[in-house]
Amino acid sequence: CIADRTTVINARKFVEWVHKSKITTMCCVPTLLRSILQLAPSPADRDVFRSVRAVLISGDMLRWEDVAGWRERFGKEIALFNLYGPTESTVIKLFYPIPEAKVADSINVPVGRPIEDADVLIVDENRQPSAPGEIGEIVILSQWLAHGYLNGAQAGDGPFCKIEHEGRRRRAYRTGDMGRWLIDGNLELIGR
């Protein structure tokens, strides 16, 4: 079930649509999640999302206060997942089940670890791997990358390139996003 454009851009309409359609898995961007949290609280809030079992969040940095606000208002029974992957990488390449407690050394909610058939590097300005905790550019390595932009940059020195990894040259996409590996092995998105 997919909501129409006018529903997605209106938090109240979206909440009503989720309830009426008995949605079980909800996908949204952090800004929609925040818009839902800005709606006037209601005693029926928990009932509105009664059918929802999981919320998949992607498209921007997710803040810990967003997660805390959601759980305080709608309960802890709904599983929350933070996802990451630009369109050029055929969308989701990292996956993070959000725990109840904030990860101590993180600023934002981590985006997790790479899914199967994907590798992710954090590299410095010389395209060398950054040490855990150091901020660098996020690079996605996968056979499932776009081949380039229509009438634009193709594999080479731009965002679509080849990188030496684990003894072989791999297709890579330089996202332009900045991130860092946390101590627990999850990736935290920092910005652009």
Secondary structure, DSSP 8 states (H G I E B T S, - for coil): ----HHHHT-HHHHHHHHHHHT-SEEEE-HHHHHHHHHS---TTHHHHTTT--EEEE-SS--BHHHHHHHHHHH-S-SEEEEEE--GGGTS--EEEE--SS--TT-SB---BEE-TTEEEEEE-TTS-B--TT--EEEEEEETTS--B-TTS-BSSSSSEEEEEETTEEEEEEEEEEEEEE-TTS-EEEEE-
